Amino acid sequence: MSSSRPYGSTFGTYTRQGNATAEQPQSSFTPGKRKRLNLVAIVINVLAPWLLFCAVFAAMSFQLHYLSAPLAWTAVVAGLALAFIAGFLAHRTRARDADPAWYTFACLSLFIATTLAAFLGDMNFWYNMQPFYDIENINTYPSVNPAREKGQQLMDAGRVYFDEGVGLDTSKSMAFRNLDKYCVAPIVSGQEPLTSYDFWAVGVDCCSGAASEFRCGEFNNPKARSGLRLMRDDQRPFFRLAVQQAEAAYNIKATHPLFFYWMQDPVAEVMKFKTDGFKYALIAMVTHFAHERPRVRHLL
C-alpha cells in the first residue's frame, strides 16, 4: 500500500492539472490553438470598410457635395459613428472576457476608411469635379469680339469662343508674384486699342514678368481662339492685381476683367476634369480594397 501512494499521488496531481486545463476557456491566443475562422466576421470586415470608403468618397467627390456640402459631410459623420459603435462593442466584448479582435479591427478599419475617403474625396472634388460642375452650370458664348462686347455682359460666361482675328496681345502681358507668378495677357481683336480690356488670358508660373514673355495655355497654337473661364476663387484676386499692374504700366483700363485659360477646345478640357475625377475615384476604391485584404490576413 505504501508503495502505491506516491504513484497514486502523482497520478492525482496530473489528473488535477488536466482538469484545470480542460476547464480554462479557449482563447484565440492560447499557444498551440488555431483561431476558429468566423467567415461572417471576415466578410463583414473586408467588405464593410471598403463599402463605407466608396460611399463616403462618392459623397465627397461628386454631385452631392456640389449641391449640398453639409449633406456630404453628414456621410463622413455617419462613417465615424459606425467606427465608434464598433469600438464600443469591442470594449463590451473585452469586459466579458471574450476575444474583441474582430470588433477592434472593424473600429480601426471603419475609422481609417472614413477619414481617408473624406480627405481624398474632398481633394478630388476640389481639383476635378467642382471645376467641371461649375463650368457645366454657366453659359457658353459664341462669336465674342473683345472690341464689341464688355466684361459686364458676359459675367456668367464659362466657355467663350472668340471671333476670327482675336488673339493675345503679349506686349501688354504682366505678372504678379505671390510665391507663384500669376500671369495675364489681354485678349484683343486686331491691333486697335480697346476702350476697356476686359478679357484676359491667365496662367500660373508661365511667364517671366517681362513684356512678350507670356507662355500660358496654348499661346503658340494658331488655332486657339477660345477661353475656358477661371473658376478658382483663391487665384482670382492675384490675377486681378496683375491686371491692375498692367493698367498702370501700359496706361490702359480694365473695367470688368474676366479671366480665361486660352485654348483651342474648351469642351475637351472640361471633359478632362470629369474623366480625371472618375479615374481617380476608381483608383482610390480599387487601391483601398487591395489594402484591406492584407490587414485581414494579418489578423488571421
C-alpha positions in Angstrom: 0.0 0.0 0.0 2.8 2.4 0.9 4.5 1.8 -2.5 1.3 2.7 -4.3 0.7 6.0 -2.5 3.4 8.0 -4.3 2.1 6.7 -7.7 -1.4 7.5 -6.7 -0.3 10.9 -5.6 1.5 11.7 -8.8 -1.4 10.4 -10.9 -3.8 12.5 -8.9 -1.6 15.6 -9.5 -1.6 15.1 -13.2 -5.4 14.4 -13.1 -6.0 17.7 -11.3 -3.8 19.6 -13.8 -5.5 18.1 -16.7 -8.9 19.0 -15.3 -7.8 22.5 -14.7 -6.6 22.8 -18.2 -9.8 21.5 -19.6 -11.8 24.0 -17.6 -9.9 27.0 -18.9 -11.7 29.0 -21.7 -10.2 28.5 -25.2 -8.7 31.9 -26.1 -7.7 32.8 -29.6 -4.2 33.4 -28.3 -3.8 30.1 -26.5 -0.4 28.6 -27.6 -0.9 25.7 -29.9 -4.5 26.6 -30.7 -5.6 27.9 -34.1 -8.2 30.6 -34.1 -11.5 29.4 -35.4 -12.4 31.3 -38.5 -15.6 33.3 -38.4 -16.5 33.6 -42.1 -19.3 36.1 -41.4 -16.9 38.3 -39.5 -14.2 38.0 -42.2 -16.7 39.0 -45.0 -18.0 41.9 -42.9 -14.6 43.2 -42.0 -13.4 43.0 -45.6 -16.5 44.5 -47.3 -17.9 46.9 -44.7 -14.9 49.3 -44.6 -14.5 49.2 -48.3 -18.2 49.9 -49.0 -18.1 52.7 -46.4 -15.0 54.1 -48.2 -16.7 54.0 -51.5 -19.9 55.7 -50.2 -18.1 58.5 -48.3 -15.7 59.1 -51.2 -18.6 59.3 -53.7 -20.5 61.7 -51.4 -17.4 63.9 -51.0 -16.4 63.8 -54.7 -19.5 64.1 -56.8 -22.7 66.0 -57.2 -24.0 65.6 -53.7 -21.0 67.7 -52.4 -21.7 70.3 -55.1 -25.4 70.5 -54.4 -25.2 70.3 -50.6 -21.8 70.3 -48.8 -23.4 69.8 -45.3 -25.2 66.7 -46.6 -21.9 65.3 -47.9 -20.2 65.9 -44.6 -23.1 64.1 -42.9 -21.9 60.9 -44.6 -18.5 61.4 -43.0 -20.1 61.8 -39.6 -22.1 58.7 -40.2 -18.9 56.7 -41.0 -17.2 58.0 -37.9 -20.3 57.0 -35.9 -20.1 53.4 -37.2 -16.4 53.3 -36.2 -17.4 54.5 -32.7 -20.1 51.8 -32.4 -17.6 49.1 -33.4 -15.2 50.4 -30.7 -17.9 50.4 -28.1 -18.7 46.7 -29.0 -15.0 45.9 -28.7 -14.9 47.4 -25.2 -18.1 45.5 -24.1 -16.7 42.2 -25.5 -13.4 42.7 -23.6 -15.3 43.4 -20.4 -17.0 39.9 -20.8 -13.5 38.3 -21.1 -14.2 37.4 -24.7 -11.9 38.0 -27.7 -12.6 41.5 -29.1 -10.2 41.2 -32.1 -12.8 41.5 -34.8 -14.6 44.4 -33.3 -11.3 46.2 -32.7 -10.3 45.6 -36.3 -13.7 46.8 -37.5 -13.3 50.0 -35.4 -9.9 50.8 -36.8 -10.8 49.9 -40.4 -14.0 51.9 -40.4 -12.2 54.9 -38.9 -9.4 54.8 -41.5 -11.8 54.2 -44.4 -13.9 57.2 -43.4 -11.0 59.7 -42.8 -9.2 58.6 -46.0 -12.4 58.8 -48.1 -13.2 62.3 -46.7 -9.7 63.6 -47.4 -9.2 62.1 -50.8 -12.8 62.7 -51.9 -12.6 66.3 -51.0 -9.4 66.7 -52.9 -10.9 65.0 -56.0 -13.9 67.3 -55.7 -11.8 70.5 -55.4 -9.4 69.8 -58.2 -11.6 67.9 -60.7 -15.3 67.7 -60.1 -16.1 71.2 -58.8 -14.5 72.9 -61.9 -16.5 70.5 -64.1 -19.8 71.2 -62.3 -19.1 75.0 -62.3 -18.4 75.2 -66.0 -21.3 73.0 -66.9 -23.7 75.2 -64.9 -22.8 78.5 -66.6 -23.2 79.8 -70.1 -21.4 79.3 -73.4 -20.9 82.3 -75.7 -20.0 82.1 -79.4 -18.5 84.7 -81.7 -17.3 87.1 -79.0 -15.4 90.2 -80.0 -13.5 92.0 -77.3 -13.8 95.2 -79.2 -17.6 94.9 -79.2 -18.6 93.0 -76.0 -17.7 94.1 -72.5 -16.9 92.0 -69.5 -20.1 93.0 -67.7 -22.2 91.5 -70.5 -20.5 88.1 -70.1 -20.3 87.8 -66.3 -21.9 84.3 -66.4 -19.6 83.0 -69.2 -18.0 79.6 -68.8 -16.8 78.9 -72.3 -16.2 81.6 -74.8 -15.5 81.2 -78.5 -13.9 84.4 -80.0 -14.3 85.8 -83.4 -11.9 85.3 -86.3 -8.9 87.6 -85.8 -9.0 87.6 -82.0 -5.7 86.7 -80.2 -3.3 87.6 -77.4 -1.5 90.9 -77.0 1.6 89.6 -75.3 3.2 93.1 -75.5 0.9 94.0 -72.6 1.4 90.9 -70.5 2.1 91.2 -66.8 2.9 89.0 -63.8 2.1 89.4 -60.1 4.3 87.5 -57.8 3.0 85.9 -54.6 5.1 82.8 -54.1 3.9 81.8 -57.6 3.8 84.1 -60.7 0.2 85.0 -61.7 0.5 85.8 -65.4 -2.0 87.7 -67.5 -2.2 88.9 -71.1 -5.2 90.8 -72.7 -7.3 89.1 -75.4 -7.7 91.6 -78.2 -9.2 91.9 -81.7 -6.6 93.2 -84.2 -4.2 95.9 -83.4 -6.6 98.7 -82.5 -6.6 99.8 -78.8 -9.7 98.9 -76.8 -11.7 101.3 -74.6 -11.7 98.6 -71.9 -9.5 95.5 -71.8 -12.0 93.1 -70.1 -10.9 89.7 -71.5 -7.6 88.3 -70.2 -5.7 85.0 -70.7 -4.2 83.7 -67.5 -1.8 81.1 -66.2 0.5 80.4 -63.2 4.3 80.3 -63.4 4.3 80.5 -67.2 5.8 83.9 -67.8 8.9 85.8 -66.8 7.2 89.1 -65.9 8.7 90.9 -68.8 6.6 92.0 -71.8 6.1 89.4 -74.6 7.1 86.6 -72.2 3.6 85.1 -71.8 3.7 81.4 -72.4 0.4 80.2 -70.8 -2.1 77.9 -72.2 -2.0 77.3 -75.9 -0.3 80.6 -76.6 1.6 79.3 -79.6 -1.3 77.4 -81.2 -2.6 79.4 -84.2 -5.9 77.5 -84.0 -6.5 78.5 -80.4 -9.3 81.1 -80.3 -11.3 80.1 -77.2 -11.3 80.6 -73.5 -12.3 78.4 -70.5 -13.3 80.5 -67.5 -11.1 80.6 -64.4 -13.1 79.1 -61.6 -10.6 79.1 -58.8 -11.7 81.7 -56.3 -8.4 81.6 -54.4 -6.4 82.6 -57.5 -8.7 85.3 -58.9 -7.6 88.2 -56.6 -3.9 87.7 -57.6 -4.8 87.8 -61.3 -6.8 90.9 -60.6 -3.7 92.5 -59.0 -1.7 91.5 -62.1 -4.3 93.3 -64.3 -4.1 96.4 -62.1 -0.3 96.4 -62.6 -0.8 96.1 -66.4 -3.3 99.1 -66.3 -0.7 101.2 -64.6 2.2 100.1 -66.7 0.6 100.4 -70.1 -1.9 103.2 -69.4 -5.0 101.0 -70.2 -8.3 100.4 -68.5 -9.9 97.1 -67.5 -13.4 97.9 -66.1 -14.8 94.4 -65.6 -11.9 91.9 -66.3 -12.8 88.3 -66.9 -10.1 85.6 -66.8 -9.8 82.6 -69.2 -7.4 79.8 -70.0 -6.5 80.3 -73.6 -7.1 77.1 -75.7 -8.5 75.6 -78.9 -11.1 73.2 -77.4 -12.7 74.1 -74.1 -15.1 71.2 -74.3 -12.3 68.6 -74.3 -10.7 70.4 -71.3 -14.0 70.3 -69.4 -14.5 66.7 -70.1 -10.9 66.0 -68.9 -11.9 67.3 -65.5 -14.8 64.8 -65.4 -12.7 61.9 -66.7 -9.9 62.6 -64.2 -12.4 62.8 -61.4 -13.9 59.4 -62.2 -10.5 57.9 -62.9 -9.1 59.0 -59.5 -12.2 57.7 -57.8 -11.8 54.3 -59.4 -8.1 54.2 -58.5 -8.8 55.1 -54.9 -11.6 52.5 -54.5 -9.5 49.7 -56.0 -6.4 50.6 -54.0 -8.3 50.7 -50.8 -9.9 47.3 -51.4 -6.4 45.9 -52.2 -5.1 47.2 -48.9 -8.0 45.8 -46.9 -7.2 42.1 -47.6 -3.6 42.0 -46.2 -4.9 43.6 -43.0 -7.5 40.9 -42.6 -4.9 38.2 -43.5 -2.6 39.6 -40.8 -5.4 39.4 -38.2 -6.0 35.7 -39.1 
